[in-house]
């Protein structure tokens, strides 16, 4: 219930009602005055081993991802819970670190469920799909699961009504990439095998056909839906479809990114054709950093150190972006969950602007006072809730008094104390204008004395300010009472 409670707590979903019928929780109706639908559609897109430096990239312009960021928000400091596939994906779906659901493994970087794994994500874990299905959502997943293929660990066991995809990574199992005693990579439709060995180059087109049928089916029933599209790209081995071969200056890796970017654009068109563009929240992220040891068949972490299998920035700092249903200017934040309010990064030609940006983006600036919150939805903030006012500045008379006090304390002649505790006389004039130095007090005594003097001076300054403000108010009252 963790994921749904977070969604329900701040307006993404309506709070569940205890009086539910037939195992489904009742949802309040949208009265038409809510700035966001009470039950928005959710489209979650997850890339596999995409590096922080892969987007934006001048050699491979990803125009659909640029459009997604221009219409929403791009997070430049989004940290994943793990540096490898399975723990990161399990944490994404459950909201719990891998060590809490058994995905930490015996190694320091966690474990990945291979082709011969008998375990997986425990059936007792609640996922986003589980909670949204209990709230009346139609749920489906297309793509790489990688959280166990044995009974009790499949997507159908974790809240997804329908599933079409591969159970583990494309480099696992017996294939031309890696020969082993395991079975070839299968393409599963729910729990049955639809194709084995799977044609890796045609998987993306298969996922798009499945997504179109699911979205239109839910739209005909007027039912909110949750679609999780987990791409197998750009994980090795690289196998772009013939349509995208030799289209990028970055080689096969760039061709794979272009194919995934085109699939993201096609998913956006599917949502628009179904009439759900204004009620769909789209989220894009990468599960972890790039597998830099596989270069040139791997991505780039940009200026960050390390990559996959490491806990350096390059391994856990990933790409992320979101787009709300309503069009808006592109914004840039730090991280989902605690990003401050920022000024939008305005610009219409996002592809050209992305080509000019190389390396770390400039530090975002704070929004103007009274401006809108750029991330009301992902910060779990109600859209109609006003932002808290900033604290008022320190009054000028008090600031001036503080500065005068500090200067006086620096230059004042204070009586010292001898070791016996008796007060020593002030320094006396010696011959030819020299001053005899008096022994100084111990540091702790001097600190206590300074604090006491500062406190008394602050009290006096506060009293003068109150008398002045009270006098002004009394004068205004007298002037107002005069005929």
Secondary structure, DSSP 8 states (H G I E B T S, - for coil): -HHHHHHHHTTSB----SS-BTTB-------S--SS-TB-EEEEEEESS--GGGSS-TTS--HHHHHHHHTSEEEEEEE-S-SSHHHHHHHHHHSS-HHHHT-S-SSTT-----TT----S-TT---HHHHHHHTT-EEEEEEE--S--STTSSGGGGT-SEEEEESS-TTSSBSSS---SS-B-EEEETTEEEEES--GGGHHHHHHHHHHHHHHHHHHTT--EEEEEE--TTSSS----GGGTT-STTHHHHHHHHHHHHHHHHHHHHHHHTT-GGGEEEEEEESS---GGGTTSS---TTS---TTS-SHHHHEEEEEEE-SS----EEES-TTT---B-----S-HHHHHHH--SS-----B--TT---TTTTTTT--TTS----------HHHHHHHHHHHHHHHH-----B-TTS-B-----B-GGG-B-------HHHHHHHHHHHHHHHHHHHHHHHHHHHHHHHHHHHHHHH--
